[in-house]
Amino acid sequence: MAIPFSADEVFEMAEQIERNGATFYRTAAEKFTDIGPVLLDLARMEDEHLKTFTTMRADLSGGELDTPVYDPDGEVQMYLRVMADGNIFDLKTDPAQQLAGITTSQAVLKRAMQAERDSIAFYVGLKESVSKKAGKDKVQAIIREEVGHMAILNEKLQALK
């Protein structure tokens, strides 16, 4: 049986995803200067997402902090557990380490696209477990922005080919 996450823990994971994303983009921008401006723009967007999740987490009332996310079939909990265990992407690993062995701008863009896909999948699960009052619409807006990040990354990747 999966151990359920509280809303506070889920938002904490979302915050860490955004921190890691911003760090990854900033580190990659230093290493791959030809695509640096695009990567720095993405880092700033991740910073804004972090602020949103931090605010949403702070707005949780006392009872909501410890209440397990709503997940009657346990599917969201199983997915979040897989993510938390580092099987999708490791929230505890330094994002700069993800750049080890990446030697081309195309490869870093592909790695970034994979991270964005993983983030979108996580946020879809998060959206399903967040009430309208707790900010479901804000999570949906972040999902749309992450999809936009994919478009930006893909456009840049196509331009480099």
N, C-alpha and C positions, 0 to 999 in steps of 0.2 A: 504494500500500500504506500502511495506517495505521501510524503509529508507536505501538508499544504503551506503555501506562502501567504503571508499577510499582505494587505495592500501596501503597507509601508515597505516591506521587503521587495515587492515588485517594482515600486517606484525607485527604490534604491538601485536595483539592477538597471532600470532605464537610465537613471542618472549616470551610472558607470559606463554604459554603452556610449552615451554622448561624450563623456570625458575621453574615453578611449578613442572615439572617432575623431575628435578635435586634435588630440595628440598625434594620432596617426597622420592626419592630413598636414599638420604643421611640420612634423618630422620629414614626411615625404616631400614637402615643398622645398625644404632645405637641400635635400638630396637630388631632386629632379627639378632643377630651376626652369627648364623649358615649359613645364606645366605648373610651376609654382603659384602663379596668380589664381588659377582655378582652384587649386588645392587649398589655398588660404581662404578663398571665399567659402568653400565647403566647411572649413574649420570654424569660421564665424557663424555659419548656419547651425552647426552642431552646438556651439556655445549658446545660441538662442534656444535650441531644444532643451538643453540642460537647464536653463533658467525656467522654462515652462514646467518641466517635470519637478524641479525643486519647489516651485510655487504650488503645484498640485499636491505634492507630498506634504508641504507645510500646512496646506488647507484641510488636510484630513483631520477629522475630529478624533477625540480620544478613543472612542469605541471603534472607529474605522481603522485605526492604526494596527490593531491586533486581529481584526476580523479576517479570516481567510477569504481570498478572492472568491467570488461566486463562480462555481464550476461544478454543476450537478453531476456531470459525467466523468469528471476527473481528467479530461483531455488537456485542458489548459495547464493544469498542475503538472501533468506528465511532461508536457513540452517545456514548461519553465524549469522543471527539475533537470531535464536533459541539458538545457542551456546553462543552468547554474553549475552543473557538473563539468562544464567545459567541453561538452561533446559537440557543440555547434560552433561557438567561438568562446575562447577563454577570457572572461572578464578580468581575471587576475594577472594576466600576462601583460607586460609592458608593450603597448602598441608599436613602439619603435622596433621591437624584436620581430614584428611581422614583416619588416622591410629587409631583414637579413636574407641574403641570397637573391633579392630582386635587383636586377641590373638595368632594366629598361623602363622607360615611361609607360609603355604599353602594359607591361607586367604590373606596375603599381596601380594603373587604372583598373585592370582586371581584378586585382586583389581588393581594391576599394569597392568595386561593384559587388563582389561577393559579400563583403561586410555590410553593404547597404541592403542587399537581399536578406541577409540574416536579421538585420535590424527590423526590416519591414515585417518579416515573419513574427518576430517577437512582439512588435507593436500591435499586430492584428490580434494576437492572443491577449495582449494587455487590454486592448479595446473591448474585447468580449467580457473582460472581468471587471471593467470600470463602469460605475453607474453614470447616468447623465449628470447627476449632481456633482460627482467627483471629477468630471471633466472628459467624458467620453468624446465630446466634439473636439477637444483640444488634441486628444490622441489621434483622432481621425485626421486633423489638420497636419500633424507631424508625419503621419503615414503619407499623405499627399506630398509633403515636402521631400521626404525620403525617396519617393518615386521620382520626384523632380531631380534629385541628386543623381539617380540612375541615368536619367536622360542627359544630364550635363556630362557625366563621366563617359557615357556611350558616344556622345557627340565629339568629345575631345579624343576619344580612342579612334573613332573613324577618321578624324582629321589627321591623326598621326600615321595612319596606314598608307 
